[in-house]
Amino acid sequence: MEFIKQIERLQLLNKLVREKRTGSPEELAGRIGVSRAKLYLILEELKDEGICIRFSKKLNSFTYENCEGLQLGFSFKVLEATEEISINAGKFFTFFPVSNILDGSKLS
């Protein structure tokens, strides 16, 4: 699943940046399994969220500029039918409201 790969990628990126052992941009991209261009897209997305990560030539590593790191997590659980009903409070949600076709018959 792609979203799990993305979370794992962010977790590894966070770990390496916190420990200041990312290596060069090319090395970091290889470690997290993306191209150099994709790495910079990820860093730009994080910057848009207020997380600034910059490369330090002195340390030969990326470092956090405005924070100490990220806390990432997710959980995955398959719901039973009874759990789904309790989450939805026993109601069924329809995303397509009933509409009238031009001749007046109902479409549901």
N, CA, C and O atoms as a DFTB+ gen file, in Angstrom:
432 C
 N C O
     1  1       0.841      -1.173       0.000
     2  2       0.000       0.000       0.000
     3  2       0.886       1.235       0.000
     4  3       1.821       1.356       0.791
     5  1       0.573       2.130      -0.889
     6  2       1.422       3.307      -1.075
     7  2       1.447       4.217       0.155
     8  3       2.503       4.755       0.489
     9  1       0.308       4.403       0.839
    10  2       0.309       5.318       1.978
    11  2       1.172       4.779       3.120
    12  3       1.759       5.570       3.858
    13  1       1.265       3.478       3.284
    14  2       2.124       2.907       4.321
    15  2       3.585       3.149       3.958
    16  3       4.395       3.468       4.829
    17  1       3.928       3.002       2.682
    18  2       5.295       3.294       2.236
    19  2       5.648       4.749       2.500
    20  3       6.768       5.052       2.912
    21  1       4.707       5.646       2.267
    22  2       4.967       7.070       2.498
    23  2       5.211       7.356       3.970
    24  3       6.100       8.137       4.309
    25  1       4.438       6.739       4.840
    26  2       4.627       6.936       6.278
    27  2       5.969       6.361       6.716
    28  3       6.699       7.000       7.474
    29  1       6.298       5.171       6.251
    30  2       7.591       4.570       6.592
    31  2       8.741       5.433       6.082
    32  3       9.756       5.589       6.761
    33  1       8.579       5.989       4.894
    34  2       9.591       6.869       4.315
    35  2       9.783       8.108       5.189
    36  3      10.915       8.517       5.450
    37  1       8.676       8.704       5.640
    38  2       8.759       9.877       6.510
    39  2       9.376       9.525       7.862
    40  3      10.132      10.319       8.421
    41  1       9.062       8.350       8.390
    42  2       9.642       7.926       9.662
    43  2      11.161       7.777       9.546
    44  3      11.898       8.211      10.431
    45  1      11.621       7.168       8.462
    46  2      13.055       7.002       8.253
    47  2      13.724       8.357       8.023
    48  3      14.792       8.618       8.576
    49  1      13.114       9.210       7.224
    50  2      13.638      10.554       6.996
    51  2      13.780      11.289       8.319
    52  3      14.821      11.889       8.582
    53  1      12.755      11.251       9.148
    54  2      12.779      11.905      10.459
    55  2      13.919      11.370      11.322
    56  3      14.646      12.146      11.941
    57  1      14.074      10.061      11.363
    58  2      15.126       9.439      12.182
    59  2      16.508       9.891      11.722
    60  3      17.338      10.283      12.543
    61  1      16.756       9.840      10.427
    62  2      18.065      10.205       9.908
    63  2      18.368      11.691      10.098
    64  3      19.501      12.057      10.411
    65  1      17.360      12.550       9.911
    66  2      17.570      13.991      10.099
    67  2      17.795      14.307      11.567
    68  3      18.687      15.092      11.890
    69  1      17.011      13.717      12.471
    70  2      17.205      13.951      13.909
    71  2      18.605      13.547      14.361
    72  3      19.229      14.231      15.171
    73  1      19.091      12.419      13.823
    74  2      20.409      11.922      14.204
    75  2      21.542      12.586      13.423
    76  3      22.717      12.303      13.656
    77  1      21.177      13.472      12.495
    78  2      22.145      14.201      11.660
    79  2      23.104      13.248      10.949
    80  3      24.320      13.438      10.952
    81  1      22.514      12.216      10.339
    82  2      23.332      11.252       9.600
    83  2      22.675      10.859       8.277
    84  3      22.593       9.685       7.918
    85  1      22.209      11.893       7.566
    86  2      21.551      11.634       6.295
    87  2      22.547      11.428       5.163
    88  3      22.244      10.734       4.192
    89  1      23.733      12.021       5.275
    90  2      24.663      12.026       4.159
    91  2      24.213      13.048       3.136
    92  3      23.385      13.910       3.432
    93  1      24.752      12.955       1.942
    94  2      24.433      13.901       0.874
    95  2      22.978      13.728       0.426
    96  3      22.337      12.734       0.770
    97  1      22.458      14.691      -0.338
    98  2      21.091      14.523      -0.849
    99  2      20.910      13.233      -1.644
   100  3      19.877      12.574      -1.529
   101  1      21.899      12.874      -2.442
   102  2      21.817      11.637      -3.227
   103  2      21.784      10.404      -2.314
   104  3      21.037       9.458      -2.564
   105  1      22.601      10.427      -1.257
   106  2      22.626       9.300      -0.316
   107  2      21.299       9.183       0.430
   108  3      20.765       8.085       0.591
   109  1      20.773      10.318       0.882
   110  2      19.495      10.290       1.598
   111  2      18.379       9.791       0.690
   112  3      17.555       8.975       1.102
   113  1      18.355      10.278      -0.537
   114  2      17.331       9.825      -1.484
   115  2      17.408       8.315      -1.666
   116  3      16.381       7.637      -1.688
   117  1      18.615       7.790      -1.796
   118  2      18.780       6.342      -1.932
   119  2      18.322       5.584      -0.708
   120  3      17.715       4.519      -0.823
   121  1      18.610       6.128       0.470
   122  2      18.219       5.454       1.720
   123  2      16.710       5.375       1.893
   124  3      16.187       4.384       2.403
   125  1      16.021       6.415       1.471
   126  2      14.560       6.386       1.646
   127  2      13.839       5.884       0.394
   128  3      12.610       5.814       0.367
   129  1      14.601       5.538      -0.635
   130  2      14.022       4.881      -1.807
   131  2      13.313       5.786      -2.797
   132  3      12.324       5.388      -3.414
   133  1      13.820       7.007      -2.950
   134  2      13.242       7.938      -3.921
   135  2      14.361       8.570      -4.736
   136  3      15.537       8.427      -4.403
   137  1      13.997       9.260      -5.789
   138  2      14.988      10.006      -6.564
   139  2      15.350      11.291      -5.814
   140  3      14.655      11.694      -4.881
   141  1      16.432      11.918      -6.230
   142  2      16.847      13.184      -5.623
   143  2      15.751      14.237      -5.814
   144  3      15.451      15.002      -4.898
   145  1      15.160      14.269      -7.008
   146  2      14.082      15.227      -7.285
   147  2      12.884      14.989      -6.362
   148  3      12.304      15.939      -5.837
   149  1      12.514      13.720      -6.166
   150  2      11.386      13.387      -5.284
   151  2      11.702      13.774      -3.836
   152  3      10.820      14.227      -3.106
   153  1      12.965      13.596      -3.423
   154  2      13.375      14.007      -2.077
   155  2      13.097      15.492      -1.875
   156  3      12.538      15.890      -0.853
   157  1      13.486      16.306      -2.844
   158  2      13.264      17.738      -2.708
   159  2      11.776      18.099      -2.764
   160  3      11.369      19.097      -2.169
   161  1      10.964      17.316      -3.459
   162  2       9.511      17.537      -3.424
   163  2       8.952      17.229      -2.034
   164  3       8.084      17.946      -1.535
   165  1       9.449      16.169      -1.419
   166  2       9.025      15.818      -0.057
   167  2       9.416      16.928       0.911
   168  3       8.613      17.336       1.750
   169  1      10.657      17.420       0.796
   170  2      11.124      18.493       1.681
   171  2      10.311      19.767       1.474
   172  3      10.052      20.502       2.427
   173  1       9.912      20.027       0.246
   174  2       9.079      21.209      -0.049
   175  2       7.691      21.054       0.567
   176  3       7.138      22.016       1.101
   177  1       7.126      19.853       0.495
   178  2       5.822      19.607       1.120
   179  2       5.908      19.796       2.634
   180  3       5.010      20.381       3.238
   181  1       6.980      19.305       3.244
   182  2       7.162      19.486       4.681
   183  2       7.314      20.965       5.021
   184  3       6.785      21.433       6.029
   185  1       8.038      21.697       4.181
   186  2       8.209      23.135       4.395
   187  2       6.863      23.843       4.349
   188  3       6.611      24.755       5.136
   189  1       5.992      23.425       3.423
   190  2       4.649      24.006       3.334
   191  2       3.847      23.769       4.607
   192  3       2.948      24.543       4.933
   193  1       4.173      22.697       5.325
   194  2       3.507      22.388       6.598
   195  2       4.207      23.043       7.790
   196  3       3.802      22.845       8.935
   197  1       5.265      23.826       7.520
   198  2       5.962      24.540       8.589
   199  2       7.175      23.824       9.139
   200  3       7.715      24.235      10.166
   201  1       7.621      22.759       8.481
   202  2       8.776      21.979       8.937
   203  2       9.937      22.260       7.987
   204  3       9.931      21.824       6.835
   205  1      10.931      22.993       8.483
   206  2      12.038      23.413       7.630
   207  2      13.242      22.487       7.841
   208  3      13.768      22.370       8.947
   209  1      13.660      21.839       6.761
   210  2      14.813      20.936       6.780
   211  2      15.817      21.461       5.760
   212  3      15.484      21.641       4.589
   213  1      17.043      21.704       6.207
   214  2      18.088      22.249       5.335
   215  2      19.314      21.351       5.361
   216  3      19.557      20.638       6.335
   217  1      20.088      21.396       4.271
   218  2      21.325      20.624       4.194
   219  2      22.479      21.444       4.756
   220  3      22.650      22.610       4.402
   221  1      23.271      20.828       5.636
   222  2      24.465      21.455       6.199
   223  2      25.695      20.815       5.573
   224  3      25.941      19.622       5.750
   225  1      26.473      21.618       4.835
   226  2      27.717      21.099       4.251
   227  2      28.710      20.734       5.347
   228  3      29.462      19.768       5.213
   229  1      28.711      21.500       6.423
   230  2      29.634      21.252       7.539
   231  2      29.402      19.872       8.150
   232  3      30.353      19.150       8.452
   233  1      28.132      19.511       8.330
   234  2      27.782      18.213       8.928
   235  2      27.605      17.116       7.886
   236  3      27.544      15.936       8.230
   237  1      27.524      17.497       6.616
   238  2      27.176      16.579       5.527
   239  2      25.886      15.827       5.866
   240  3      25.790      14.607       5.733
   241  1      24.902      16.613       6.308
   242  2      23.622      16.038       6.703
   243  2      22.542      17.098       6.639
   244  3      22.811      18.291       6.773
   245  1      21.310      16.643       6.431
   246  2      20.171      17.531       6.573
   247  2      19.902      17.710       8.056
   248  3      20.136      16.797       8.848
   249  1      19.411      18.888       8.435
   250  2      19.073      19.175       9.834
   251  2      17.747      19.920       9.889
   252  3      17.347      20.577       8.927
   253  1      17.073      19.808      11.030
   254  2      15.864      20.584      11.263
   255  2      16.273      22.004      11.612
   256  3      17.195      22.219      12.398
   257  1      15.584      22.966      11.026
   258  2      15.863      24.374      11.295
   259  2      14.991      24.924      12.413
   260  3      15.467      25.716      13.227
   261  1      13.753      24.530      12.471
   262  2      12.804      25.168      13.388
   263  2      12.152      24.211      14.383
   264  3      11.201      24.585      15.068
   265  1      12.652      22.989      14.467
   266  2      12.090      22.030      15.412
   267  2      13.116      20.930      15.660
   268  3      14.191      20.924      15.059
   269  1      12.784      20.024      16.529
   270  2      13.690      18.921      16.866
   271  2      13.338      17.631      16.141
   272  3      14.115      16.676      16.167
   273  1      12.186      17.590      15.500
   274  2      11.787      16.381      14.795
   275  2      10.283      16.292      14.672
   276  3       9.546      17.205      15.045
   277  1       9.857      15.179      14.144
   278  2       8.434      14.919      13.925
   279  2       7.993      13.737      14.762
   280  3       8.793      12.865      15.101
   281  1       6.727      13.716      15.087
   282  2       6.142      12.533      15.702
   283  2       5.117      12.004      14.724
   284  3       4.105      12.653      14.463
   285  1       5.375      10.826      14.183
   286  2       4.502      10.224      13.190
   287  2       3.932       8.926      13.719
   288  3       4.599       8.182      14.438
   289  1       2.695       8.668      13.356
   290  2       2.107       7.397      13.742
   291  2       0.800       7.166      13.003
   292  3       0.165       8.104      12.521
   293  1       0.421       5.929      12.926
   294  2      -0.861       5.573      12.336
   295  2      -1.250       4.209      12.876
   296  3      -0.412       3.442      13.349
   297  1      -2.529       3.928      12.795
   298  2      -2.993       2.600      13.181
   299  2      -3.918       2.088      12.095
   300  3      -4.507       2.859      11.336
   301  1      -4.030       0.798      12.038
   302  2      -4.799       0.142      10.986
   303  2      -5.596      -0.958      11.651
   304  3      -5.024      -1.833      12.301
   305  1      -6.912      -0.926      11.497
   306  2      -7.755      -1.932      12.129
   307  2      -8.935      -2.240      11.229
   308  3      -9.575      -1.332      10.699
   309  1      -9.217      -3.508      11.058
   310  2     -10.390      -3.938      10.300
   311  2     -11.575      -3.908      11.252
   312  3     -11.531      -4.502      12.329
   313  1     -12.632      -3.216      10.853
   314  2     -13.808      -3.072      11.706
   315  2     -14.807      -4.197      11.471
   316  3     -15.035      -4.629      10.341
   317  1     -15.393      -4.656      12.564
   318  2     -16.503      -5.596      12.496
   319  2     -17.759      -4.800      12.182
   320  3     -17.770      -3.578      12.332
   321  1     -18.816      -5.475      11.747
   322  2     -20.064      -4.793      11.392
   323  2     -20.624      -4.000      12.567
   324  3     -21.114      -2.887      12.381
   325  1     -20.557      -4.558      13.774
   326  2     -21.093      -3.856      14.942
   327  2     -20.277      -2.612      15.269
   328  3     -20.833      -1.606      15.708
   329  1     -18.966      -2.670      15.061
   330  2     -18.123      -1.499      15.312
   331  2     -18.422      -0.390      14.312
   332  3     -18.431       0.790      14.663
   333  1     -18.663      -0.778      13.071
   334  2     -18.970       0.210      12.037
   335  2     -20.273       0.928      12.358
   336  3     -20.376       2.142      12.181
   337  1     -21.256       0.194      12.824
   338  2     -22.546       0.795      13.175
   339  2     -22.366       1.764      14.342
   340  3     -22.946       2.849      14.333
   341  1     -21.571       1.388      15.345
   342  2     -21.394       2.275      16.496
   343  2     -20.624       3.534      16.112
   344  3     -20.869       4.596      16.686
   345  1     -19.718       3.446      15.176
   346  2     -18.981       4.622      14.720
   347  2     -19.907       5.566      13.968
   348  3     -19.827       6.782      14.137
   349  1     -20.780       5.013      13.143
   350  2     -21.722       5.817      12.371
   351  2     -23.008       6.097      13.138
   352  3     -23.942       6.676      12.582
   353  1     -23.073       5.699      14.398
   354  2     -24.248       5.873      15.245
   355  2     -25.473       5.189      14.648
   356  3     -26.601       5.643      14.842
   357  1     -25.245       4.090      13.917
   358  2     -26.340       3.324      13.355
   359  2     -26.980       3.943      12.134
   360  3     -27.997       3.445      11.651
   361  1     -26.404       5.020      11.623
   362  2     -26.985       5.697      10.466
   363  2     -26.199       5.339       9.212
   364  3     -24.991       5.104       9.254
   365  1     -26.906       5.304       8.117
   366  2     -26.265       5.091       6.824
   367  2     -26.153       6.443       6.137
   368  3     -27.112       7.214       6.101
   369  1     -25.001       6.716       5.606
   370  2     -24.785       7.976       4.914
   371  2     -24.830       7.733       3.420
   372  3     -24.214       6.797       2.911
   373  1     -25.552       8.572       2.734
   374  2     -25.581       8.489       1.278
   375  2     -24.937       9.757       0.731
   376  3     -25.266      10.867       1.150
   377  1     -24.043       9.582      -0.181
   378  2     -23.331      10.720      -0.736
   379  2     -23.999      11.260      -1.991
   380  3     -23.612      12.314      -2.495
   381  1     -25.000      10.546      -2.500
   382  2     -25.699      10.981      -3.695
   383  2     -27.159      11.194      -3.335
   384  3     -27.901      10.222      -3.194
   385  1     -27.585      12.421      -3.186
   386  2     -28.988      12.663      -2.826
   387  2     -29.921      12.239      -3.957
   388  3     -29.544      12.191      -5.127
   389  1     -31.143      11.937      -3.561
   390  2     -32.158      11.567      -4.543
   391  2     -32.391      12.774      -5.438
   392  3     -32.524      13.896      -4.951
   393  1     -32.439      12.546      -6.738
   394  2     -32.665      13.678      -7.656
   395  2     -33.759      13.314      -8.652
   396  3     -34.009      12.136      -8.910
   397  1     -34.382      14.294      -9.187
   398  2     -35.442      14.106     -10.177
   399  2     -34.836      14.189     -11.575
   400  3     -34.070      15.099     -11.890
   401  1     -35.202      13.213     -12.399
   402  2     -34.819      13.270     -13.806
   403  2     -35.769      14.251     -14.480
   404  3     -36.824      14.554     -13.923
   405  1     -35.439      14.740     -15.621
   406  2     -36.248      15.759     -16.301
   407  2     -37.714      15.356     -16.477
   408  3     -38.580      16.230     -16.471
   409  1     -38.022      14.072     -16.631
   410  2     -39.420      13.664     -16.814
   411  2     -40.156      13.520     -15.483
   412  3     -41.334      13.162     -15.483
   413  1     -39.502      13.787     -14.348
   414  2     -40.152      13.742     -13.043
   415  2     -39.947      12.460     -12.286
   416  3     -40.302      12.398     -11.109
   417  1     -39.380      11.402     -12.910
   418  2     -39.143      10.164     -12.167
   419  2     -37.937      10.366     -11.250
   420  3     -37.042      11.166     -11.522
   421  1     -37.953       9.616     -10.164
   422  2     -36.880       9.744      -9.178
   423  2     -35.718       8.833      -9.510
   424  3     -35.892       7.704      -9.968
   425  1     -34.522       9.358      -9.264
   426  2     -33.301       8.605      -9.446
   427  2     -32.649       8.451      -8.085
   428  3     -32.363       9.443      -7.415
   429  1     -32.415       7.220      -7.673
   430  2     -31.804       7.042      -6.368
   431  2     -30.630       6.107      -6.451
   432  3     -29.985       5.835      -5.438
